[in-house]
Amino acid sequence: MIQRIQTFFLVLVAIIAGGLPFVLNLWIDAEGTEFFAQQELWISLVLYLSAALALISVFLYKNRQNQFVVNRLNMILNLFLLGFFVYRSLNLSGESEISEKGIGMLIPVFSIVFLVLANRAIKKDEDLVKSVDRLR
């Protein structure tokens, strides 16, 4: 449903994962060329998959358990992407020349934070429904 707070968080994850990596650079190498997500196929596919999972989760509002599981899967996907970015940033710092890390490397962190907030709201809804069922 549109009025639930987890819908806002999930749409925010879809916007962050689906659009921002193609605007913000991930890193700048020693030659000064900026590296964006669309330059590497698997990074862009993982980010599109994360955005798609967030949008799918929005429409699973009738089944909160499945919504919770899809969000957990999305968190794991973002953790793998974050791990790659950390690995890549450690390799960038070992270069003989100076290279810069871009703000786009923080996109999985923001996605994970908003997914955790969405899961917390889903859990709160589930607990509310269970408490109402107990009163019947």
C-alpha positions in Angstrom: 0.0 0.0 0.0 1.2 3.5 -0.8 0.5 5.0 2.6 2.9 2.7 4.5 6.3 3.9 5.5 8.1 0.9 4.2 6.8 1.7 0.7 8.6 5.0 1.0 11.8 3.3 2.0 11.6 0.7 -0.7 10.9 3.3 -3.4 13.8 5.3 -2.1 16.0 2.2 -2.4 14.8 1.7 -6.0 15.6 5.3 -6.9 19.0 5.1 -5.2 20.0 1.8 -6.7 18.4 2.4 -10.1 19.5 5.9 -10.9 22.2 7.3 -8.8 25.1 4.9 -9.8 24.8 6.2 -13.3 25.1 9.9 -12.2 27.6 9.6 -9.4 31.1 8.1 -10.2 32.3 5.1 -8.3 36.0 6.0 -8.5 38.5 8.0 -10.5 41.7 6.1 -11.6 45.2 7.5 -11.7 44.8 8.9 -15.2 41.8 11.0 -14.1 39.1 9.1 -15.9 35.9 8.7 -14.0 34.4 5.2 -13.6 30.6 4.8 -13.6 28.5 1.8 -13.0 27.4 1.4 -16.7 31.0 0.9 -17.7 31.0 -2.5 -16.0 28.1 -4.8 -17.0 27.8 -6.9 -13.9 27.8 -3.9 -11.5 25.0 -2.3 -13.5 23.1 -5.6 -13.6 23.4 -6.0 -9.8 22.2 -2.4 -9.2 19.3 -2.9 -11.6 18.4 -6.2 -9.8 18.5 -4.4 -6.5 16.2 -1.7 -7.7 13.9 -4.4 -9.2 13.8 -6.4 -6.0 12.8 -3.2 -4.1 10.0 -2.5 -6.5 8.8 -6.1 -6.4 8.8 -5.9 -2.6 6.5 -2.8 -2.8 3.9 -4.8 -4.5 4.1 -7.7 -2.0 2.3 -5.7 0.6 -0.4 -8.4 1.1 2.1 -11.0 2.1 4.4 -9.4 4.6 6.6 -12.5 5.1 7.5 -12.7 1.4 8.1 -8.9 1.5 10.5 -9.4 4.4 12.3 -12.3 2.7 12.7 -10.3 -0.6 14.2 -7.4 1.4 16.6 -9.7 3.1 17.7 -11.1 -0.3 18.2 -7.5 -1.5 20.3 -6.8 1.6 22.6 -9.8 0.8 22.9 -8.6 -2.8 23.9 -5.1 -1.6 26.4 -6.6 0.9 28.1 -8.5 -2.0 28.3 -5.3 -4.0 29.6 -3.4 -1.0 32.3 -6.1 -0.5 33.4 -5.7 -4.1 33.6 -1.9 -3.7 35.6 -2.3 -0.5 38.0 -4.8 -2.3 38.3 -2.4 -5.2 38.9 0.6 -3.0 41.7 -1.3 -1.2 43.3 -2.1 -4.5 43.0 1.5 -5.6 44.8 2.7 -2.6 47.7 0.4 -3.4 48.5 2.1 -6.7 51.7 3.9 -7.1 49.8 7.1 -8.2 46.9 8.8 -6.4 43.4 7.7 -7.3 40.1 8.9 -5.7 37.2 6.9 -4.4 33.8 8.3 -5.6 30.7 8.9 -3.6 28.9 6.2 -5.6 30.6 3.5 -3.6 28.3 4.4 -0.7 25.2 3.6 -2.6 25.0 0.0 -1.2 25.4 1.3 2.3 22.4 3.7 1.9 20.4 0.9 0.3 21.1 -1.4 3.2 20.1 1.2 5.7 16.8 1.9 4.0 16.1 -1.8 3.6 16.7 -2.4 7.3 14.3 0.5 8.1 11.7 -1.0 5.7 12.1 -4.5 7.3 11.6 -2.9 10.8 8.4 -1.3 9.6 7.2 -4.6 8.1 7.9 -6.4 11.3 6.0 -3.8 13.3 3.0 -4.2 10.9 3.2 -8.0 11.3 3.3 -7.7 15.1 0.2 -5.4 15.0 -1.8 -7.8 12.9 -0.9 -10.7 15.2 -1.9 -8.8 18.3 -5.3 -7.9 16.8 -5.8 -11.6 15.9 -5.2 -12.5 19.5 -8.0 -10.3 20.7 -10.6 -12.0 18.5 
